[in-house]
Amino acid sequence: MQIRETDLPGIGKKYSMSLREGRDLVLVIYNTGRREIYLMEDEETSCVFDLTEEEAKELGFLLAGAVYQPVKAEKMELILKEVVMEWVKVETGSNFIGKTIAELQIRRTTGVSVIAIDRKGRIIPSPDPYRERIEAGDILIVVGTRQQLNHLLELCGRCST
């Protein structure tokens, strides 16, 4: 990949980069600190972003991976082979009914994380483990290994996947 730099006297600098897909990405940095990003297609501008100096810095942090580092595909495959997401229905007579996730100590005793509850079609994302009481008919959306999930089902009593 080659980045071309051009002085813009009295204005600032221009940086151009050819993208793999065939378009050019152009960044103009003004002496004032303002930045403009152009996506060029056959010498025509197809998209323009105008960024302040602070916005450009934040975007730079994101692009450089300073805030978030994605997991490599090979590592993600290993993780996904071990981790399962299941929908566990809490049936009448379950040991979980009327109790909170914290009271049941689900994560500590089974290793499973409850990431959401489907209550009669209404999704409760990231349920508060101390406030949200489990009801009959709730569907717990959980993440863990197959072994952890089996342990959860044992503790639940009347639950099914």
N, C-alpha and C positions, 0 to 999 in steps of 0.2 A: 504494500500500500504506500502510495506516495502522496505527501501533502505539499501543495504548492503555496508559497507565501508571496504576497504582492503588497508593496508599500502603496498606500493611498495618501499622498502628500496633503497635509492639512486636515485629513479625515481620520486616518488610522491605518489598520492593516486588514488584508483579506486573505483568508485561508481557504483553499479548495481541495476537495478530496473526491476521487472517483470511487463510487460504491460498486460492489460486486454485481448488483442488479443492472448497472449501466447508467444510472443517474449520477449527478454530481451533488455533493453537499458543500455549501459555501457558507463560511462564517465571516462576518464583517465585524471587527471590533473597532468602535469609534474611540477617539481620544477622550470623549466624555465618560467612557465606561460602558455605554450602551452596547448591546450585541444584537445582531440580526442573523438568523439562520435561514438560508434559502435552500430549498430542494429544487434542483434544476432538471428539466427534462427536455432534451433537444433545444438547448439555448433558451428555453422558456421557463419562467418561474411557476412551479406547480404548488408550492407551499412556502409560507413565510412565517417565522416566529420572531417576535421582538422581545428581547429579554433585558432586564436591568442587570447591573453588575452582580447584585446579590443573587438573583434568580440564576444567572449563568454559573456562579460558583456552586450553588446547590445542585444544579443539573450536572456540573462537572464531577461533584462528589459521587452522585448516583452512577454516572457513566463509568467512572473509574473503579467502582466497586468498593468505595470507602464506607458505604452505609450497609450494603447488602451484597453478599457473595453467593451466587447461585450454586446449587449442588451439581456437580458434574453428572452427566447422564449415567455413567457406569455405576457411580455410587448410589444414585437414585434408584436404579434397578435393584440393587442389593437391598436397599431400605424397603422398597415396595414389595419385594418377595416375602419379607418378614411381617410387614404391617398390613392389617386389614381394617376396613371401615365397615361397620355393621349397623343395621337398624334392629334394635331389640325392643320387642313389644312387651310392655308390663301388663300382665293379665290380672284379673280379679283374684285376690288371695295371695299375691306376691308379697314377699318380705320387704319390698321397697316402698310400698304404698304408704303415703303420709310422712315419709322421711325425706330429709334433704340429702344431697350428694355428700356433704361434709359429715353428716351423722353416720352415713353408711361407710364412709372412708373408702369409697370405690377405688380411687386411684392408688391409695396406699396399700389396700389389701389385694387388689387384683392387677394393678398396673395399667388398667384401662382408663382412658380419658373420655368423659362425656362432653362432646363438643356442641351438642344441640339437643333440644327436645322438640318433637313434633307432637303438639297437643291439639287433637281434633283439627288438623290441617293448618294450624298456626305454628310457625317455627319460632322457637325461643333459642337464638344463637348464644353461645357461651353462657349457659345458665349460671346464675349466682349460686355457688355451692352451699351457701349458708341460708339463703332465703327461699329458693325454688323447691317446693315440695313435690315429690313424684306422685302422680295420680294414676289410677287404673285406666288403662287404654293409652297411656303415654307411649310414645315410641322414642327410645333413647338412641341418639346417633352417637356411636362410640368408635374410638380408634385404639388399637392395640394389636398384640400378636394373637394368633389363633388360640394358643394356650391360655393367654390372659382372658380372652373372650369366654372360653369354656369355664374358667374360674368364676367370672362374672355371672354366667348363666346358672351355675351351681348355687351361688349366694342368693340370687334373685328368687329362687323358688319357682314361681310361675311366670317365666319369661320365655319368649321364643324369638327366633330370628327369621 
